[in-house]
């Protein structure tokens, strides 16, 4: 869908995160390589004049395909030892959005979320309804057992593991987009849905302001509608670094949880903040010859 013709061309930007649930002892180099690969997957599209929506989907798919991150192939397990994934995606020109929750038969929930956005009048499909829709639109169905890894079986025994992946982008046309995907919390009750499937909480994009993707304690993020509130702070202060910091303070103080988020504003300025020990991020813009990995 073409952006308004009167909108001036922008400087593209892309930032991805690999979740606020990582710890400094989790294998930093593997995390760095994972987010680097993801940001380059999206940047390849943006640098050629592509759309922000395509870039955030490509970046999140790369993270879903990497077994190190809590999304797609690396998703944590429920109390029953199964995988249930949530994802959402949003385009900021016309506030189009799509989401899926508690899905287990697709490799890339973010792509199914985009099909919900583009091929249905709905925003959110869950569980069996989402699986039936995937079959209708030709999204490949997989055996849920193939998503279960030995690493996640071990983490289930310890419980408490969590995390999310996400990406936000601005393209040359001035369109902002965001996408978020997760396996949720290790040992969660089957049927539990966190913030990543909820537009306004884990994901939000408005091209007049920017885009945000969140990670951390899902219930806390939901309580404060974090992604949308972050863009409200951005509107008030016109400072993405300030908006990200104040949004995380809100998450901790009023949401009563921890986590982080990434932001891009309508000018292409990028920012991130987190209350946890580590949140892998990677940034890319025309000013950078290589991805910036500030962790």
GUMARRO-975216 format. One record per residue (C-alpha): chain; y, x, z. Coordinates in nm, 3 decimals, m for minus. Each point is the difference from the previous one (the first is absolute). Layout:
N
mol = A; py = Y; px = X; pz = Z;
...
***
This chain:
295
mol = A; py = 0.000; px = 0.000; pz = 0.000;
mol = A; py = 0.322; px = 0.165; pz = m0.114;
mol = A; py = 0.271; px = 0.080; pz = 0.255;
mol = A; py = 0.354; px = m0.134; pz = m0.046;
mol = A; py = 0.169; px = 0.176; pz = m0.293;
mol = A; py = 0.318; px = 0.066; pz = 0.198;
mol = A; py = m0.178; px = 0.213; pz = 0.259;
mol = A; py = 0.085; px = 0.372; pz = m0.038;
mol = A; py = m0.282; px = 0.251; pz = m0.034;
mol = A; py = m0.118; px = 0.151; pz = 0.327;
mol = A; py = m0.153; px = 0.327; pz = 0.113;
mol = A; py = m0.370; px = m0.070; pz = 0.055;
mol = A; py = m0.164; px = 0.078; pz = 0.334;
mol = A; py = m0.344; px = m0.036; pz = 0.155;
mol = A; py = m0.129; px = 0.054; pz = 0.354;
mol = A; py = m0.353; px = m0.060; pz = 0.129;
mol = A; py = m0.156; px = 0.000; pz = 0.346;
mol = A; py = m0.356; px = 0.054; pz = 0.114;
mol = A; py = 0.020; px = m0.191; pz = 0.328;
mol = A; py = 0.138; px = 0.052; pz = 0.348;
mol = A; py = m0.347; px = 0.015; pz = 0.155;
mol = A; py = m0.071; px = 0.363; pz = m0.092;
mol = A; py = 0.005; px = 0.275; pz = 0.262;
mol = A; py = 0.098; px = 0.367; pz = m0.045;
mol = A; py = m0.369; px = 0.097; pz = 0.032;
mol = A; py = m0.117; px = m0.234; pz = m0.278;
mol = A; py = 0.001; px = 0.261; pz = m0.278;
mol = A; py = 0.361; px = 0.041; pz = m0.104;
mol = A; py = m0.073; px = 0.174; pz = m0.330;
mol = A; py = m0.226; px = m0.282; pz = m0.116;
mol = A; py = 0.271; px = m0.250; pz = 0.088;
mol = A; py = 0.262; px = 0.206; pz = m0.183;
mol = A; py = m0.209; px = 0.020; pz = m0.313;
mol = A; py = m0.074; px = m0.374; pz = 0.015;
mol = A; py = 0.361; px = m0.116; pz = 0.024;
mol = A; py = 0.107; px = 0.263; pz = m0.254;
mol = A; py = m0.252; px = m0.133; pz = m0.250;
mol = A; py = 0.112; px = m0.357; pz = 0.067;
mol = A; py = 0.372; px = 0.064; pz = m0.045;
mol = A; py = m0.066; px = 0.184; pz = m0.325;
mol = A; py = m0.212; px = m0.291; pz = m0.128;
mol = A; py = 0.299; px = m0.229; pz = 0.042;
mol = A; py = 0.264; px = 0.252; pz = m0.104;
mol = A; py = m0.171; px = 0.062; pz = m0.333;
mol = A; py = 0.088; px = m0.360; pz = m0.087;
mol = A; py = 0.355; px = m0.001; pz = 0.141;
mol = A; py = 0.095; px = 0.327; pz = m0.166;
mol = A; py = m0.089; px = m0.148; pz = m0.339;
mol = A; py = 0.228; px = m0.299; pz = 0.061;
mol = A; py = m0.273; px = m0.226; pz = 0.139;
mol = A; py = 0.033; px = m0.282; pz = 0.249;
mol = A; py = 0.013; px = 0.034; pz = 0.377;
mol = A; py = m0.272; px = m0.263; pz = 0.033;
mol = A; py = m0.242; px = 0.206; pz = m0.209;
mol = A; py = 0.091; px = 0.314; pz = 0.195;
mol = A; py = m0.068; px = m0.143; pz = 0.346;
mol = A; py = m0.327; px = m0.154; pz = m0.117;
mol = A; py = m0.115; px = 0.332; pz = m0.149;
mol = A; py = 0.097; px = 0.193; pz = 0.313;
mol = A; py = m0.177; px = m0.241; pz = 0.235;
mol = A; py = m0.309; px = m0.011; pz = m0.222;
mol = A; py = m0.022; px = 0.378; pz = 0.027;
mol = A; py = 0.005; px = m0.029; pz = 0.379;
mol = A; py = m0.255; px = m0.283; pz = m0.004;
mol = A; py = m0.231; px = 0.219; pz = m0.209;
mol = A; py = 0.028; px = 0.291; pz = 0.245;
mol = A; py = m0.260; px = m0.027; pz = 0.281;
mol = A; py = 0.232; px = 0.174; pz = 0.246;
mol = A; py = 0.244; px = m0.293; pz = 0.032;
mol = A; py = m0.051; px = m0.336; pz = 0.169;
mol = A; py = 0.008; px = m0.212; pz = m0.315;
mol = A; py = m0.248; px = m0.072; pz = m0.276;
mol = A; py = m0.281; px = 0.255; pz = 0.009;
mol = A; py = 0.107; px = 0.140; pz = 0.338;
mol = A; py = 0.046; px = m0.331; pz = 0.182;
mol = A; py = m0.094; px = m0.023; pz = 0.367;
mol = A; py = m0.275; px = m0.237; pz = 0.111;
mol = A; py = 0.006; px = m0.329; pz = 0.185;
mol = A; py = m0.201; px = m0.059; pz = 0.317;
mol = A; py = m0.286; px = m0.108; pz = m0.229;
mol = A; py = 0.009; px = 0.326; pz = m0.192;
mol = A; py = 0.149; px = m0.158; pz = m0.313;
mol = A; py = 0.318; px = 0.061; pz = m0.199;
mol = A; py = 0.282; px = m0.258; pz = m0.020;
mol = A; py = 0.311; px = 0.114; pz = m0.187;
mol = A; py = 0.355; px = m0.135; pz = m0.029;
mol = A; py = 0.270; px = 0.084; pz = m0.256;
mol = A; py = 0.329; px = m0.124; pz = m0.141;
mol = A; py = 0.243; px = 0.091; pz = m0.276;
mol = A; py = 0.355; px = m0.114; pz = m0.074;
mol = A; py = 0.257; px = 0.038; pz = m0.278;
mol = A; py = 0.360; px = m0.027; pz = 0.109;
mol = A; py = 0.181; px = m0.148; pz = m0.301;
mol = A; py = m0.126; px = m0.354; pz = 0.045;
mol = A; py = m0.186; px = 0.046; pz = 0.331;
mol = A; py = m0.336; px = m0.041; pz = m0.171;
mol = A; py = m0.286; px = 0.089; pz = 0.232;
mol = A; py = m0.375; px = m0.025; pz = 0.043;
mol = A; py = m0.247; px = 0.079; pz = 0.275;
mol = A; py = m0.366; px = m0.011; pz = 0.097;
mol = A; py = m0.168; px = 0.012; pz = 0.340;
mol = A; py = m0.349; px = 0.053; pz = 0.140;
mol = A; py = m0.139; px = 0.111; pz = m0.336;
mol = A; py = m0.311; px = 0.214; pz = m0.029;
mol = A; py = m0.124; px = m0.014; pz = m0.360;
mol = A; py = 0.271; px = 0.191; pz = m0.187;
mol = A; py = 0.081; px = 0.370; pz = m0.007;
mol = A; py = 0.376; px = m0.043; pz = m0.033;
mol = A; py = 0.146; px = m0.291; pz = 0.198;
mol = A; py = 0.352; px = 0.088; pz = m0.113;
mol = A; py = m0.093; px = m0.079; pz = m0.361;
mol = A; py = m0.151; px = m0.333; pz = 0.102;
mol = A; py = 0.321; px = m0.077; pz = 0.191;
mol = A; py = 0.198; px = 0.067; pz = m0.316;
mol = A; py = m0.222; px = m0.239; pz = m0.196;
mol = A; py = 0.068; px = m0.267; pz = 0.264;
mol = A; py = 0.372; px = 0.059; pz = m0.058;
mol = A; py = m0.021; px = m0.011; pz = m0.377;
mol = A; py = m0.278; px = m0.251; pz = m0.069;
mol = A; py = 0.034; px = m0.267; pz = 0.270;
mol = A; py = 0.278; px = m0.211; pz = 0.154;
mol = A; py = m0.108; px = 0.129; pz = 0.342;
mol = A; py = 0.096; px = 0.297; pz = 0.214;
mol = A; py = m0.308; px = 0.057; pz = 0.218;
mol = A; py = m0.372; px = m0.049; pz = m0.063;
mol = A; py = m0.265; px = 0.089; pz = 0.258;
mol = A; py = m0.370; px = 0.079; pz = 0.033;
mol = A; py = m0.230; px = m0.209; pz = m0.223;
mol = A; py = 0.293; px = m0.163; pz = m0.180;
mol = A; py = 0.135; px = 0.342; pz = m0.092;
mol = A; py = m0.346; px = 0.116; pz = m0.113;
mol = A; py = m0.041; px = m0.308; pz = m0.221;
mol = A; py = 0.343; px = 0.063; pz = m0.153;
mol = A; py = m0.093; px = 0.365; pz = m0.064;
mol = A; py = m0.304; px = m0.113; pz = m0.198;
mol = A; py = 0.212; px = m0.247; pz = m0.199;
mol = A; py = 0.249; px = 0.264; pz = m0.110;
mol = A; py = m0.257; px = 0.273; pz = m0.064;
mol = A; py = 0.072; px = 0.232; pz = 0.292;
mol = A; py = m0.328; px = 0.191; pz = 0.042;
mol = A; py = m0.214; px = m0.110; pz = 0.294;
mol = A; py = m0.172; px = 0.267; pz = 0.207;
mol = A; py = m0.269; px = 0.005; pz = 0.267;
mol = A; py = 0.191; px = 0.002; pz = 0.333;
mol = A; py = m0.249; px = 0.255; pz = 0.134;
mol = A; py = 0.142; px = 0.260; pz = m0.238;
mol = A; py = 0.328; px = m0.009; pz = 0.196;
mol = A; py = m0.167; px = 0.099; pz = 0.328;
mol = A; py = 0.017; px = 0.375; pz = 0.065;
mol = A; py = m0.172; px = 0.211; pz = 0.262;
mol = A; py = 0.339; px = 0.111; pz = 0.124;
mol = A; py = 0.098; px = m0.357; pz = 0.074;
mol = A; py = m0.332; px = m0.073; pz = 0.169;
mol = A; py = 0.081; px = 0.287; pz = 0.236;
mol = A; py = 0.353; px = m0.128; pz = 0.057;
mol = A; py = m0.132; px = m0.347; pz = 0.077;
mol = A; py = m0.199; px = 0.146; pz = 0.284;
mol = A; py = 0.324; px = 0.139; pz = 0.142;
mol = A; py = 0.205; px = m0.308; pz = m0.104;
mol = A; py = 0.380; px = m0.019; pz = 0.001;
mol = A; py = 0.053; px = 0.168; pz = m0.339;
mol = A; py = 0.265; px = m0.158; pz = m0.218;
mol = A; py = 0.232; px = 0.077; pz = m0.287;
mol = A; py = 0.140; px = m0.129; pz = m0.326;
mol = A; py = 0.114; px = 0.140; pz = m0.333;
mol = A; py = 0.305; px = m0.101; pz = m0.198;
mol = A; py = 0.262; px = 0.085; pz = m0.260;
mol = A; py = 0.355; px = m0.101; pz = m0.083;
mol = A; py = 0.189; px = 0.078; pz = m0.319;
mol = A; py = 0.318; px = m0.052; pz = m0.197;
mol = A; py = m0.013; px = 0.029; pz = m0.378;
mol = A; py = 0.263; px = 0.086; pz = m0.260;
mol = A; py = 0.063; px = m0.371; pz = m0.057;
mol = A; py = 0.105; px = m0.048; pz = 0.364;
mol = A; py = m0.312; px = m0.193; pz = 0.099;
mol = A; py = m0.140; px = 0.066; pz = 0.346;
mol = A; py = m0.367; px = m0.055; pz = 0.085;
mol = A; py = m0.233; px = 0.050; pz = 0.295;
mol = A; py = m0.374; px = m0.011; pz = 0.061;
mol = A; py = m0.216; px = 0.036; pz = 0.312;
mol = A; py = m0.378; px = 0.011; pz = 0.052;
mol = A; py = m0.228; px = 0.040; pz = 0.302;
mol = A; py = m0.345; px = m0.033; pz = 0.148;
mol = A; py = 0.156; px = m0.110; pz = 0.328;
mol = A; py = m0.111; px = 0.107; pz = 0.347;
mol = A; py = m0.337; px = 0.156; pz = 0.072;
mol = A; py = m0.217; px = m0.241; pz = 0.196;
mol = A; py = 0.223; px = m0.300; pz = m0.074;
mol = A; py = m0.131; px = m0.355; pz = 0.028;
mol = A; py = m0.116; px = m0.118; pz = m0.345;
mol = A; py = 0.269; px = m0.219; pz = m0.154;
mol = A; py = 0.288; px = 0.185; pz = 0.162;
mol = A; py = 0.294; px = 0.046; pz = m0.238;
mol = A; py = 0.284; px = 0.238; pz = 0.074;
mol = A; py = 0.344; px = 0.059; pz = m0.143;
mol = A; py = m0.102; px = 0.161; pz = m0.330;
mol = A; py = m0.082; px = m0.335; pz = m0.162;
mol = A; py = 0.316; px = m0.168; pz = 0.133;
mol = A; py = 0.308; px = 0.026; pz = m0.217;
mol = A; py = 0.304; px = 0.074; pz = 0.214;
mol = A; py = m0.211; px = 0.167; pz = 0.267;
mol = A; py = m0.189; px = 0.287; pz = m0.162;
mol = A; py = 0.165; px = m0.014; pz = m0.343;
mol = A; py = 0.333; px = m0.111; pz = m0.141;
mol = A; py = 0.216; px = 0.069; pz = m0.306;
mol = A; py = 0.341; px = m0.130; pz = m0.104;
mol = A; py = 0.165; px = 0.190; pz = m0.283;
mol = A; py = 0.348; px = m0.067; pz = 0.140;
mol = A; py = m0.101; px = 0.189; pz = 0.316;
mol = A; py = m0.317; px = 0.207; pz = m0.050;
mol = A; py = m0.364; px = m0.007; pz = 0.106;
mol = A; py = m0.210; px = 0.073; pz = 0.309;
mol = A; py = m0.367; px = 0.054; pz = 0.087;
mol = A; py = m0.116; px = 0.011; pz = 0.362;
mol = A; py = m0.293; px = 0.142; pz = 0.193;
mol = A; py = m0.117; px = m0.010; pz = 0.361;
mol = A; py = m0.084; px = m0.269; pz = 0.253;
mol = A; py = m0.031; px = m0.305; pz = m0.225;
mol = A; py = 0.058; px = m0.260; pz = 0.266;
mol = A; py = 0.315; px = 0.180; pz = 0.114;
mol = A; py = 0.127; px = 0.027; pz = m0.358;
mol = A; py = m0.060; px = m0.372; pz = m0.051;
mol = A; py = 0.187; px = m0.090; pz = 0.319;
mol = A; py = 0.321; px = 0.160; pz = m0.125;
mol = A; py = m0.045; px = m0.065; pz = m0.377;
mol = A; py = 0.060; px = 0.372; pz = m0.040;
mol = A; py = 0.033; px = 0.057; pz = m0.375;
mol = A; py = 0.261; px = m0.271; pz = m0.046;
mol = A; py = 0.187; px = 0.102; pz = 0.314;
mol = A; py = 0.014; px = 0.358; pz = m0.125;
mol = A; py = 0.175; px = m0.117; pz = m0.317;
mol = A; py = 0.241; px = m0.207; pz = 0.213;
mol = A; py = 0.093; px = 0.318; pz = 0.187;
mol = A; py = 0.038; px = 0.177; pz = m0.334;
mol = A; py = 0.240; px = m0.269; pz = m0.119;
mol = A; py = 0.209; px = 0.029; pz = 0.315;
mol = A; py = 0.020; px = 0.379; pz = 0.019;
mol = A; py = m0.045; px = 0.113; pz = m0.364;
mol = A; py = m0.199; px = 0.293; pz = 0.141;
mol = A; py = m0.377; px = 0.006; pz = m0.064;
mol = A; py = m0.069; px = 0.264; pz = 0.266;
mol = A; py = 0.182; px = m0.202; pz = 0.265;
mol = A; py = m0.172; px = m0.322; pz = m0.114;
mol = A; py = m0.346; px = 0.159; pz = 0.023;
mol = A; py = 0.065; px = 0.142; pz = 0.347;
mol = A; py = 0.145; px = m0.322; pz = 0.142;
mol = A; py = m0.287; px = m0.201; pz = m0.150;
mol = A; py = m0.256; px = 0.223; pz = 0.174;
mol = A; py = 0.195; px = m0.031; pz = 0.325;
mol = A; py = m0.025; px = m0.378; pz = m0.042;
mol = A; py = m0.374; px = 0.028; pz = m0.056;
mol = A; py = m0.046; px = 0.196; pz = 0.322;
mol = A; py = 0.243; px = m0.189; pz = 0.223;
mol = A; py = m0.036; px = m0.362; pz = m0.114;
mol = A; py = m0.327; px = 0.011; pz = m0.192;
mol = A; py = m0.166; px = 0.195; pz = 0.283;
mol = A; py = m0.193; px = 0.222; pz = m0.237;
mol = A; py = 0.014; px = 0.323; pz = m0.196;
mol = A; py = 0.011; px = 0.090; pz = m0.365;
mol = A; py = 0.236; px = 0.090; pz = m0.279;
mol = A; py = 0.140; px = m0.093; pz = m0.339;
mol = A; py = 0.135; px = 0.137; pz = m0.325;
mol = A; py = 0.315; px = m0.120; pz = m0.176;
mol = A; py = 0.180; px = 0.035; pz = m0.330;
mol = A; py = 0.342; px = m0.154; pz = m0.054;
mol = A; py = 0.159; px = m0.143; pz = m0.314;
mol = A; py = 0.153; px = 0.340; pz = m0.081;
mol = A; py = m0.333; px = 0.183; pz = 0.022;
mol = A; py = 0.063; px = 0.161; pz = 0.339;
mol = A; py = m0.325; px = 0.037; pz = 0.195;
mol = A; py = m0.074; px = 0.005; pz = 0.373;
mol = A; py = m0.284; px = m0.031; pz = 0.247;
mol = A; py = m0.050; px = m0.017; pz = 0.377;
mol = A; py = m0.292; px = m0.030; pz = 0.240;
mol = A; py = m0.071; px = m0.013; pz = 0.372;
mol = A; py = m0.349; px = 0.149; pz = m0.032;
mol = A; py = m0.088; px = 0.371; pz = 0.002;
mol = A; py = m0.059; px = 0.010; pz = m0.375;
mol = A; py = 0.066; px = m0.213; pz = m0.309;
mol = A; py = m0.089; px = 0.174; pz = m0.328;
mol = A; py = 0.271; px = m0.058; pz = m0.261;
mol = A; py = 0.080; px = 0.131; pz = m0.345;
mol = A; py = 0.327; px = m0.043; pz = m0.189;
mol = A; py = 0.089; px = 0.047; pz = m0.366;
mol = A; py = 0.325; px = m0.024; pz = m0.196;
mol = A; py = 0.156; px = 0.170; pz = m0.303;
mol = A; py = 0.161; px = 0.251; pz = 0.237;
mol = A; py = m0.344; px = 0.127; pz = 0.110;
mol = A; py = m0.216; px = 0.225; pz = m0.214;
mol = A; py = m0.299; px = m0.072; pz = 0.225;
mol = A; py = m0.072; px = m0.272; pz = 0.255;
mol = A; py = 0.167; px = 0.047; pz = 0.336;
mol = A; py = m0.257; px = m0.015; pz = 0.283;
mol = A; py = 0.199; px = 0.006; pz = 0.326;
mol = A; py = m0.288; px = 0.005; pz = 0.248;
***
